[in-house]
Amino acid sequence: MTAWGIGALLAASLAGSSGSAVRPPVPAVAPAMQVESLLVAGQRLARAWARHDFDTVVAGATDLTLDLPGAPSSAPLRPDQAAVLLRGFTDGTDEISVEVQVARDVNRDRAYVEVQRVFVVRGAAGRRIQTIYFALRRQGSGYRLTEVRILS
C-alpha cells in the first residue's frame, strides 16, 4: 500500500464512519524563489550603462575593482566611488547601443558578462566601440558585481 493509501486509511479511521469521503492530505508547495538568470543580470547592467545610471550598475557591490583604458587597475572601491569614476569615464559621450554579447558562468560562484558598447564622443566624428566585461559573483538568488573591465 502506498503512503497516500495508508494516510487515507488512517484519516478515515480517525474521522469515524460518517460516510464522507476522505482525501489524502495535499503536500504543501513552497513558493517559487525568483532567481535572476545571468543573462537577465547582464541585460540589467547593459540598460543601466546605456542610461549612464552608474548607481544602478554598482548597486549591491561591496568591493569593486575598475580596469579602465589608460589607467591602472583600481584597488577595491566602494560602490559610490566606482559610480563617480564611471561617470567621469563616460562624461562627454552618448551611447548608441550597449548590448550583451556573452553571458557565461565560470564556475558555480563566478560568472562574467561581455557587453559591446557603441558610442560617440560629443564634438568628435565617428562611432567608437568598446568591450565591457562585468565580473559577477553569485549571491543568493542573483549576482553581485565585483569588477568592471573596459577594453578599447
OpenMM code with the backbone's topology and positions (N, CA, C; nanometers):
from openmm import Vec3, app, unit

residues = "MET THR ALA TRP GLY ILE GLY ALA LEU LEU ALA ALA SER LEU ALA GLY SER SER GLY SER ALA VAL ARG PRO PRO VAL PRO ALA VAL ALA PRO ALA MET GLN VAL GLU SER LEU LEU VAL ALA GLY GLN ARG LEU ALA ARG ALA TRP ALA ARG HIS ASP PHE ASP THR VAL VAL ALA GLY ALA THR ASP LEU THR LEU ASP LEU PRO GLY ALA PRO SER SER ALA PRO LEU ARG PRO ASP GLN ALA ALA VAL LEU LEU ARG GLY PHE THR ASP GLY THR ASP GLU ILE SER VAL GLU VAL GLN VAL ALA ARG ASP VAL ASN ARG ASP ARG ALA TYR VAL GLU VAL GLN ARG VAL PHE VAL VAL ARG GLY ALA ALA GLY ARG ARG ILE GLN THR ILE TYR PHE ALA LEU ARG ARG GLN GLY SER GLY TYR ARG LEU THR GLU VAL ARG ILE LEU SER".split()
positions = [
    Vec3(0.0843, -0.1173, 0.0000),
    Vec3(0.0000, 0.0000, 0.0000),
    Vec3(0.0895, 0.1245, 0.0000),
    Vec3(0.0524, 0.2253, -0.0773),
    Vec3(0.1321, 0.3472, -0.0866),
    Vec3(0.1165, 0.4316, 0.0380),
    Vec3(0.2045, 0.5274, 0.0538),
    Vec3(0.1955, 0.6177, 0.1684),
    Vec3(0.0639, 0.6933, 0.1670),
    Vec3(0.0157, 0.7301, 0.0468),
    Vec3(-0.1125, 0.8003, 0.0379),
    Vec3(-0.2249, 0.7076, 0.0819),
    Vec3(-0.2180, 0.5809, 0.0454),
    Vec3(-0.3219, 0.4847, 0.0845),
    Vec3(-0.3263, 0.4672, 0.2347),
    Vec3(-0.2119, 0.4542, 0.2962),
    Vec3(-0.2055, 0.4390, 0.4417),
    Vec3(-0.2584, 0.5650, 0.5096),
    Vec3(-0.2191, 0.6816, 0.4593),
    Vec3(-0.2665, 0.8077, 0.5155),
    Vec3(-0.4174, 0.8207, 0.5044),
    Vec3(-0.4740, 0.7798, 0.3906),
    Vec3(-0.6189, 0.7873, 0.3718),
    Vec3(-0.6900, 0.6944, 0.4679),
    Vec3(-0.6373, 0.5730, 0.4848),
    Vec3(-0.6990, 0.4783, 0.5782),
    Vec3(-0.6928, 0.5310, 0.7204),
    Vec3(-0.5790, 0.5879, 0.7587),
    Vec3(-0.5640, 0.6418, 0.8931),
    Vec3(-0.6602, 0.7581, 0.9149),
    Vec3(-0.6701, 0.8468, 0.8175),
    Vec3(-0.7615, 0.9606, 0.8291),
    Vec3(-0.9058, 0.9128, 0.8373),
    Vec3(-0.9407, 0.8121, 0.7591),
    Vec3(-1.0778, 0.7597, 0.7615),
    Vec3(-1.1086, 0.6977, 0.8971),
    Vec3(-1.0140, 0.6263, 0.9536),
    Vec3(-1.0396, 0.5629, 1.0833),
    Vec3(-1.0511, 0.6673, 1.1930),
    Vec3(-0.9762, 0.7772, 1.1827),
    Vec3(-0.9851, 0.8832, 1.2829),
    Vec3(-1.1139, 0.9631, 1.2676),
    Vec3(-1.1621, 0.9745, 1.1449),
    Vec3(-1.2828, 1.0521, 1.1189),
    Vec3(-1.4080, 0.9751, 1.1569),
    Vec3(-1.3963, 0.8495, 1.1763),
    Vec3(-1.5128, 0.7685, 1.2091),
    Vec3(-1.5827, 0.7237, 1.0827),
    Vec3(-1.6993, 0.6702, 1.0960),
    Vec3(-1.7697, 0.6167, 0.9795),
    Vec3(-1.8850, 0.7075, 0.9429),
    Vec3(-1.8557, 0.8326, 0.9151),
    Vec3(-1.9596, 0.9285, 0.8796),
    Vec3(-2.0061, 0.9103, 0.7372),
    Vec3(-1.9377, 0.8267, 0.6621),
    Vec3(-1.9756, 0.8023, 0.5240),
    Vec3(-1.9178, 0.9034, 0.4267),
    Vec3(-1.8544, 1.0077, 0.4751),
    Vec3(-1.7968, 1.1057, 0.3828),
    Vec3(-1.6612, 1.0570, 0.3338),
    Vec3(-1.6320, 1.0914, 0.2109),
    Vec3(-1.5044, 1.0502, 0.1522),
    Vec3(-1.3909, 1.1301, 0.2164),
    Vec3(-1.2818, 1.0639, 0.2379),
    Vec3(-1.1650, 1.1291, 0.2963),
    Vec3(-1.0568, 1.1345, 0.1903),
    Vec3(-1.0033, 1.2518, 0.1679),
    Vec3(-0.8960, 1.2690, 0.0693),
    Vec3(-0.7623, 1.2707, 0.1401),
    Vec3(-0.6591, 1.2188, 0.0737),
    Vec3(-0.5267, 1.2266, 0.1342),
    Vec3(-0.4824, 1.3718, 0.1420),
    Vec3(-0.3988, 1.4065, 0.2396),
    Vec3(-0.3529, 1.5460, 0.2512),
    Vec3(-0.2715, 1.5861, 0.1289),
    Vec3(-0.2868, 1.7108, 0.0892),
    Vec3(-0.2117, 1.7650, -0.0237),
    Vec3(-0.0821, 1.8239, 0.0309),
    Vec3(0.0331, 1.7806, -0.0256),
    Vec3(0.1588, 1.8347, 0.0261),
    Vec3(0.1676, 1.9846, -0.0009),
    Vec3(0.2225, 2.0560, 0.0965),
    Vec3(0.2406, 2.1998, 0.0815),
    Vec3(0.3490, 2.2263, -0.0216),
    Vec3(0.3253, 2.3242, -0.1053),
    Vec3(0.4216, 2.3611, -0.2086),
    Vec3(0.4870, 2.4913, -0.1661),
    Vec3(0.6171, 2.4883, -0.1582),
    Vec3(0.6904, 2.6095, -0.1214),
    Vec3(0.6777, 2.7110, -0.2337),
    Vec3(0.6672, 2.8396, -0.2007),
    Vec3(0.6603, 2.9406, -0.3065),
    Vec3(0.7892, 2.9384, -0.3888),
    Vec3(0.7733, 2.9614, -0.5178),
    Vec3(0.8892, 2.9606, -0.6073),
    Vec3(0.9816, 3.0767, -0.5737),
    Vec3(1.1098, 3.0479, -0.5687),
    Vec3(1.2083, 3.1525, -0.5423),
    Vec3(1.2438, 3.2169, -0.6756),
    Vec3(1.2392, 3.3474, -0.6813),
    Vec3(1.2728, 3.4192, -0.8040),
    Vec3(1.4236, 3.4203, -0.8204),
    Vec3(1.4728, 3.3576, -0.9250),
    Vec3(1.6155, 3.3505, -0.9497),
    Vec3(1.6465, 3.4352, -1.0724),
    Vec3(1.7402, 3.5261, -1.0567),
    Vec3(1.7803, 3.6104, -1.1682),
    Vec3(1.8823, 3.5338, -1.2515),
    Vec3(1.8528, 3.5148, -1.3782),
    Vec3(1.9478, 3.4463, -1.4647),
    Vec3(2.0655, 3.5388, -1.4948),
    Vec3(2.1743, 3.4787, -1.5345),
    Vec3(2.2931, 3.5561, -1.5693),
    Vec3(2.2642, 3.6500, -1.6855),
    Vec3(2.1913, 3.6031, -1.7846),
    Vec3(2.1583, 3.6878, -1.8991),
    Vec3(2.0740, 3.8079, -1.8558),
    Vec3(1.9767, 3.7849, -1.7697),
    Vec3(1.8933, 3.8948, -1.7200),
    Vec3(1.9784, 3.9947, -1.6423),
    Vec3(2.0706, 3.9449, -1.5595),
    Vec3(2.1604, 4.0334, -1.4848),
    Vec3(2.2448, 4.1160, -1.5822),
    Vec3(2.2955, 4.0530, -1.6866),
    Vec3(2.3753, 4.1240, -1.7862),
    Vec3(2.2950, 4.2296, -1.8598),
    Vec3(2.1726, 4.1967, -1.8951),
    Vec3(2.0870, 4.2934, -1.9642),
    Vec3(2.0539, 4.4112, -1.8735),
    Vec3(2.0335, 4.3837, -1.7452),
    Vec3(2.0070, 4.4905, -1.6481),
    Vec3(2.1278, 4.5854, -1.6410),
    Vec3(2.2492, 4.5283, -1.6363),
    Vec3(2.3705, 4.6104, -1.6330),
    Vec3(2.3841, 4.6922, -1.7611),
    Vec3(2.3586, 4.6299, -1.8758),
    Vec3(2.3709, 4.6993, -2.0042),
    Vec3(2.2713, 4.8156, -2.0136),
    Vec3(2.1476, 4.7929, -1.9713),
    Vec3(2.0475, 4.9017, -1.9755),
    Vec3(2.0875, 5.0173, -1.8850),
    Vec3(2.1360, 4.9849, -1.7656),
    Vec3(2.1782, 5.0907, -1.6731),
    Vec3(2.2967, 5.1680, -1.7305),
    Vec3(2.3917, 5.0960, -1.7913),
    Vec3(2.5068, 5.1642, -1.8536),
    Vec3(2.4587, 5.2556, -1.9654),
    Vec3(2.3659, 5.2091, -2.0477),
    Vec3(2.3161, 5.2888, -2.1604),
    Vec3(2.2538, 5.4198, -2.1128),
    Vec3(2.1957, 5.4189, -1.9929),
    Vec3(2.1364, 5.5406, -1.9352),
    Vec3(2.2386, 5.6217, -1.8553),
    Vec3(2.3606, 5.5698, -1.8461),
    Vec3(2.4643, 5.6279, -1.7600),
    Vec3(2.4158, 5.6334, -1.6152),
    Vec3(2.3414, 5.5316, -1.5759),
    Vec3(2.2908, 5.5183, -1.4392),
    Vec3(2.3869, 5.4274, -1.3623),
    Vec3(2.5009, 5.4830, -1.3248),
    Vec3(2.6067, 5.4023, -1.2643),
    Vec3(2.5775, 5.3650, -1.1192),
    Vec3(2.4864, 5.4369, -1.0542),
    Vec3(2.4437, 5.3943, -0.9210),
    Vec3(2.3746, 5.2581, -0.9307),
    Vec3(2.2955, 5.2377, -1.0358),
    Vec3(2.2301, 5.1085, -1.0573),
    Vec3(2.3316, 5.0036, -1.1006),
    Vec3(2.4274, 5.0402, -1.1842),
    Vec3(2.5298, 4.9447, -1.2280),
    Vec3(2.6012, 4.8846, -1.1078),
    Vec3(2.6380, 4.9664, -1.0115),
    Vec3(2.7183, 4.9189, -0.8979),
    Vec3(2.6348, 4.8794, -0.7762),
    Vec3(2.5028, 4.8905, -0.7867),
    Vec3(2.4156, 4.8578, -0.6732),
    Vec3(2.4412, 4.7150, -0.6253),
    Vec3(2.4567, 4.7005, -0.4956),
    Vec3(2.4776, 4.5688, -0.4361),
    Vec3(2.6225, 4.5251, -0.4293),
    Vec3(2.7115, 4.5973, -0.4955),
    Vec3(2.8538, 4.5628, -0.4900),
    Vec3(2.9090, 4.6017, -0.3530),
    Vec3(3.0108, 4.5304, -0.3091),
    Vec3(3.0761, 4.5677, -0.1834),
    Vec3(3.2162, 4.6190, -0.2126),
    Vec3(3.2992, 4.5374, -0.2681),
    Vec3(3.4329, 4.5783, -0.3128),
    Vec3(3.4353, 4.5609, -0.4634),
    Vec3(3.4627, 4.6669, -0.5332),
    Vec3(3.4539, 4.6664, -0.6785),
    Vec3(3.5834, 4.7199, -0.7367),
    Vec3(3.6411, 4.6477, -0.8315),
    Vec3(3.7610, 4.6986, -0.8986),
    Vec3(3.7236, 4.7443, -1.0392),
    Vec3(3.7930, 4.8481, -1.0832),
    Vec3(3.7734, 4.9026, -1.2172),
    Vec3(3.9038, 4.8921, -1.2934),
    Vec3(3.8931, 4.8524, -1.4178),
    Vec3(4.0076, 4.8487, -1.5076),
    Vec3(3.9660, 4.9260, -1.6325),
    Vec3(4.0036, 5.0535, -1.6355),
    Vec3(3.9633, 5.1430, -1.7427),
    Vec3(4.0805, 5.1698, -1.8358),
    Vec3(4.0547, 5.1916, -1.9647),
    Vec3(4.1637, 5.2198, -2.0591),
    Vec3(4.2455, 5.3407, -2.0155),
    Vec3(4.3763, 5.3279, -2.0234),
    Vec3(4.4660, 5.4369, -1.9909),
    Vec3(4.4905, 5.4589, -1.8435),
    Vec3(4.4400, 5.3686, -1.7595),
    Vec3(4.4591, 5.3831, -1.6145),
    Vec3(4.4924, 5.2460, -1.5558),
    Vec3(4.5715, 5.2449, -1.4489),
    Vec3(4.5991, 5.1155, -1.3844),
    Vec3(4.4717, 5.0632, -1.3173),
    Vec3(4.4654, 4.9324, -1.2964),
    Vec3(4.3506, 4.8739, -1.2256),
    Vec3(4.3393, 4.9369, -1.0881),
    Vec3(4.2176, 4.9574, -1.0463),
    Vec3(4.1964, 5.0220, -0.9167),
    Vec3(4.2096, 4.9218, -0.8032),
    Vec3(4.2348, 4.9744, -0.6863),
    Vec3(4.2194, 4.8952, -0.5641),
    Vec3(4.0690, 4.8772, -0.5456),
    Vec3(4.0258, 4.7855, -0.4607),
    Vec3(3.8815, 4.7702, -0.4378),
    Vec3(3.8185, 4.9030, -0.3929),
    Vec3(3.7064, 4.9350, -0.4564),
    Vec3(3.6366, 5.0610, -0.4315),
    Vec3(3.4996, 5.0350, -0.3706),
    Vec3(3.4487, 5.1344, -0.2984),
    Vec3(3.3100, 5.1309, -0.2556),
    Vec3(3.2233, 5.1595, -0.3782),
    Vec3(3.1001, 5.1144, -0.3788),
    Vec3(3.0140, 5.1376, -0.4949),
    Vec3(2.9992, 5.2853, -0.5326),
    Vec3(2.9865, 5.3734, -0.4342),
    Vec3(2.9711, 5.5155, -0.4670),
    Vec3(3.0960, 5.5719, -0.5339),
    Vec3(3.2150, 5.5255, -0.4911),
    Vec3(3.3406, 5.5694, -0.5555),
    Vec3(3.3465, 5.5189, -0.6993),
    Vec3(3.3094, 5.3932, -0.7204),
    Vec3(3.3114, 5.3352, -0.8551),
    Vec3(3.2142, 5.4097, -0.9464),
    Vec3(3.0961, 5.4432, -0.8952),
    Vec3(2.9976, 5.5146, -0.9762),
    Vec3(3.0514, 5.6500, -1.0211),
    Vec3(3.1191, 5.7211, -0.9317),
    Vec3(3.1774, 5.8518, -0.9655),
    Vec3(3.2826, 5.8357, -1.0760),
    Vec3(3.3695, 5.7360, -1.0626),
    Vec3(3.4729, 5.7145, -1.1643),
    Vec3(3.4123, 5.6753, -1.2993),
    Vec3(3.3097, 5.5915, -1.2985),
    Vec3(3.2453, 5.5527, -1.4245),
    Vec3(3.1739, 5.6712, -1.4883),
    Vec3(3.1133, 5.7551, -1.4074),
    Vec3(3.0512, 5.8774, -1.4598),
    Vec3(3.1554, 5.9664, -1.5268),
    Vec3(3.2695, 5.9830, -1.4609),
    Vec3(3.3771, 6.0634, -1.5187),
    Vec3(3.4316, 6.0021, -1.6469),
    Vec3(3.4414, 5.8697, -1.6486),
    Vec3(3.4918, 5.7993, -1.7668),
    Vec3(3.3997, 5.8192, -1.8876),
    Vec3(3.2692, 5.8222, -1.8649),
    Vec3(3.1740, 5.8332, -1.9764),
    Vec3(3.1284, 5.9764, -2.0020),
    Vec3(3.1752, 6.0709, -1.9210),
    Vec3(3.1359, 6.2099, -1.9392),
    Vec3(3.1724, 6.2554, -2.0800),
    Vec3(3.0806, 6.3211, -2.1456),
    Vec3(3.1057, 6.3704, -2.2809),
    Vec3(3.0798, 6.2666, -2.3892),
    Vec3(3.0180, 6.1552, -2.3524),
    Vec3(2.9854, 6.0525, -2.4516),
    Vec3(2.8351, 6.0295, -2.4551),
    Vec3(2.7868, 5.9839, -2.5698),
    Vec3(2.6473, 5.9451, -2.5868),
    Vec3(2.6442, 5.8019, -2.6376),
    Vec3(2.5676, 5.7190, -2.5708),
    Vec3(2.5589, 5.5788, -2.6090),
    Vec3(2.4692, 5.5627, -2.7315),
    Vec3(2.5130, 5.4811, -2.8243),
    Vec3(2.4307, 5.4431, -2.9387),
    Vec3(2.3665, 5.3075, -2.9095),
    Vec3(2.4480, 5.2153, -2.8617),
    Vec3(2.3948, 5.0860, -2.8180),
    Vec3(2.4873, 5.0262, -2.7133),
    Vec3(2.4282, 4.9520, -2.6227),
    Vec3(2.5011, 4.8792, -2.5198),
    Vec3(2.4312, 4.7437, -2.5120),
    Vec3(2.4965, 4.6396, -2.5665),
    Vec3(2.4292, 4.5105, -2.5805),
    Vec3(2.5143, 4.3967, -2.5289),
    Vec3(2.4476, 4.3031, -2.4630),
    Vec3(2.5137, 4.1826, -2.4127),
    Vec3(2.5551, 4.0960, -2.5308),
    Vec3(2.6819, 4.0556, -2.5320),
    Vec3(2.7344, 3.9664, -2.6350),
    Vec3(2.7482, 3.8233, -2.5817),
    Vec3(2.7955, 3.8109, -2.4578),
    Vec3(2.8195, 3.6803, -2.3964),
    Vec3(2.7831, 3.6890, -2.2487),
    Vec3(2.7195, 3.5855, -2.1984),
    Vec3(2.6943, 3.5708, -2.0545),
    Vec3(2.7357, 3.4280, -2.0201),
    Vec3(2.8381, 3.4137, -1.9371),
    Vec3(2.8949, 3.2799, -1.9141),
    Vec3(2.9297, 3.2585, -1.7674),
    Vec3(2.8910, 3.1425, -1.7165),
    Vec3(2.9338, 3.1011, -1.5835),
    Vec3(3.0770, 3.0514, -1.5913),
    Vec3(3.1618, 3.0951, -1.5011),
    Vec3(3.2993, 3.0470, -1.4923),
    Vec3(3.3021, 2.9218, -1.4050),
    Vec3(3.2332, 2.9295, -1.2924),
    Vec3(3.2137, 2.8143, -1.2042),
    Vec3(3.0843, 2.8408, -1.1282),
    Vec3(3.0569, 2.7639, -1.0238),
    Vec3(2.9266, 2.7800, -0.9574),
    Vec3(2.9136, 2.9116, -0.8808),
    Vec3(3.0242, 2.9804, -0.8550),
    Vec3(3.0190, 3.1059, -0.7797),
    Vec3(3.0487, 3.2301, -0.8627),
    Vec3(3.1140, 3.2131, -0.9764),
    Vec3(3.1587, 3.3297, -1.0540),
    Vec3(3.1077, 3.3217, -1.1973),
    Vec3(3.0875, 3.4394, -1.2545),
    Vec3(3.0413, 3.4481, -1.3927),
    Vec3(3.0893, 3.5808, -1.4506),
    Vec3(3.0749, 3.5939, -1.5819),
    Vec3(3.1038, 3.7232, -1.6433),
    Vec3(3.0058, 3.7478, -1.7567),
    Vec3(2.9905, 3.8756, -1.7856),
    Vec3(2.9065, 3.9196, -1.8958),
    Vec3(2.9917, 4.0111, -1.9824),
    Vec3(2.9929, 3.9831, -2.1107),
    Vec3(3.0639, 4.0682, -2.2079),
    Vec3(2.9603, 4.1534, -2.2788),
    Vec3(2.9844, 4.2840, -2.2783),
    Vec3(2.8915, 4.3799, -2.3370),
    Vec3(2.9663, 4.4624, -2.4409),
    Vec3(2.9011, 4.4875, -2.5533),
    Vec3(2.9609, 4.5755, -2.6542),
    Vec3(2.8949, 4.7119, -2.6421),
    Vec3(2.9798, 4.8106, -2.6265),
    Vec3(2.9351, 4.9491, -2.6131),
    Vec3(2.9705, 5.0236, -2.7416),
    Vec3(2.8704, 5.0807, -2.8085),
    Vec3(2.8915, 5.1655, -2.9255),
    Vec3(2.8481, 5.3055, -2.8840),
    Vec3(2.9386, 5.4023, -2.9017),
    Vec3(2.9115, 5.5369, -2.8527),
    Vec3(2.9797, 5.6401, -2.9403),
    Vec3(2.9429, 5.7650, -2.9172),
    Vec3(3.0095, 5.8780, -2.9825),
    Vec3(3.0599, 5.9710, -2.8736),
    Vec3(3.1700, 6.0377, -2.9047),
    Vec3(3.2216, 6.1421, -2.8175),
    Vec3(3.1656, 6.2731, -2.8713),
    Vec3(3.0993, 6.3461, -2.7848),
    Vec3(3.0400, 6.4725, -2.8289),
    Vec3(3.1469, 6.5632, -2.8895),
    Vec3(3.1161, 6.6176, -3.0066),
    Vec3(3.2078, 6.7078, -3.0746),
    Vec3(3.3104, 6.6364, -3.1618),
    Vec3(3.3108, 6.5037, -3.1625),
    Vec3(3.4052, 6.4275, -3.2455),
    Vec3(3.3259, 6.3488, -3.3496),
    Vec3(3.3911, 6.3228, -3.4597),
    Vec3(3.3261, 6.2476, -3.5668),
    Vec3(3.3444, 6.0977, -3.5457),
    Vec3(3.2451, 6.0228, -3.5838),
    Vec3(3.2566, 5.8768, -3.5857),
    Vec3(3.2163, 5.8080, -3.4565),
    Vec3(3.1785, 5.6838, -3.4757),
    Vec3(3.1410, 5.5978, -3.3635),
    Vec3(3.2633, 5.5259, -3.3098),
    Vec3(3.2562, 5.4929, -3.1829),
    Vec3(3.3624, 5.4143, -3.1192),
    Vec3(3.2995, 5.2900, -3.0570),
    Vec3(3.3810, 5.1876, -3.0450),
    Vec3(3.3334, 5.0613, -2.9887),
    Vec3(3.4265, 5.0194, -2.8762),
    Vec3(3.3676, 4.9778, -2.7662),
    Vec3(3.4434, 4.9223, -2.6538),
    Vec3(3.3767, 4.7935, -2.6084),
    Vec3(3.4573, 4.7054, -2.5532),
    Vec3(3.4056, 4.5849, -2.4900),
    Vec3(3.4150, 4.6042, -2.3398),
    Vec3(3.3047, 4.5780, -2.2721),
    Vec3(3.2995, 4.5880, -2.1266),
    Vec3(3.2803, 4.4477, -2.0713),
    Vec3(3.3649, 4.4112, -1.9765),
    Vec3(3.3479, 4.2845, -1.9051),
    Vec3(3.3011, 4.3161, -1.7637),
    Vec3(3.1884, 4.2584, -1.7275),
    Vec3(3.1377, 4.2677, -1.5915),
    Vec3(3.1641, 4.1338, -1.5246),
    Vec3(3.2475, 4.1320, -1.4213),
    Vec3(3.2706, 4.0102, -1.3435),
    Vec3(3.1678, 4.0082, -1.2314),
    Vec3(3.1054, 3.8928, -1.2127),
    Vec3(2.9969, 3.8803, -1.1158),
    Vec3(3.0199, 3.7611, -1.0247),
    Vec3(2.9676, 3.7714, -0.9057),
    Vec3(2.9714, 3.6617, -0.8090),
    Vec3(2.8272, 3.6280, -0.7744),
    Vec3(2.7972, 3.4981, -0.7782),
    Vec3(2.6624, 3.4547, -0.7425),
    Vec3(2.6388, 3.4837, -0.5948),
    Vec3(2.5234, 3.5429, -0.5669),
    Vec3(2.4900, 3.5757, -0.4293),
    Vec3(2.3401, 3.5540, -0.4121),
    Vec3(2.3044, 3.4561, -0.3315),
    Vec3(2.1632, 3.4260, -0.3105),
    Vec3(2.0969, 3.3870, -0.4406),
    Vec3(1.9920, 3.4593, -0.4772),
    Vec3(1.9184, 3.4274, -0.5989),
    Vec3(1.9592, 3.5142, -0.7174),
    Vec3(2.0701, 3.5883, -0.7039),
    Vec3(2.1129, 3.6751, -0.8127),
    Vec3(2.2635, 3.6848, -0.8199),
    Vec3(2.3117, 3.7963, -0.8731),
    Vec3(2.4545, 3.8174, -0.8931),
    Vec3(2.4952, 3.9517, -0.8369),
    Vec3(2.6191, 3.9598, -0.7891),
    Vec3(2.6767, 4.0832, -0.7354),
    Vec3(2.7978, 4.1189, -0.8207),
    Vec3(2.8050, 4.2429, -0.8651),
    Vec3(2.9154, 4.2911, -0.9479),
    Vec3(3.0428, 4.3009, -0.8651),
    Vec3(3.1544, 4.2491, -0.9194),
    Vec3(3.2830, 4.2567, -0.8487),
    Vec3(3.3888, 4.3323, -0.9275),
    Vec3(3.3741, 4.3414, -1.0598),
    Vec3(3.4764, 4.4088, -1.1413),
    Vec3(3.4146, 4.4585, -1.2712),
    Vec3(3.4625, 4.5734, -1.3164),
    Vec3(3.4291, 4.6269, -1.4481),
    Vec3(3.5617, 4.6465, -1.5209),
    Vec3(3.5749, 4.5817, -1.6349),
    Vec3(3.6967, 4.5922, -1.7169),
    Vec3(3.6560, 4.6378, -1.8565),
    Vec3(3.7181, 4.7451, -1.9036),
    Vec3(3.6826, 4.8006, -2.0344),
    Vec3(3.8029, 4.7920, -2.1272),
    Vec3(3.7779, 4.7356, -2.2446),
    Vec3(3.8817, 4.7250, -2.3475),
    Vec3(3.8425, 4.8140, -2.4639),
    Vec3(3.9382, 4.8891, -2.5145),
    Vec3(3.9103, 4.9746, -2.6295),
    Vec3(3.9340, 4.9005, -2.7589),
] * unit.nanometer
topology = app.Topology()
chain = topology.addChain("A")
for resn in residues:
    res = topology.addResidue(resn, chain)
    for name in ("N", "CA", "C"):
        topology.addAtom(name, app.Element.getBySymbol(name[0]), res)
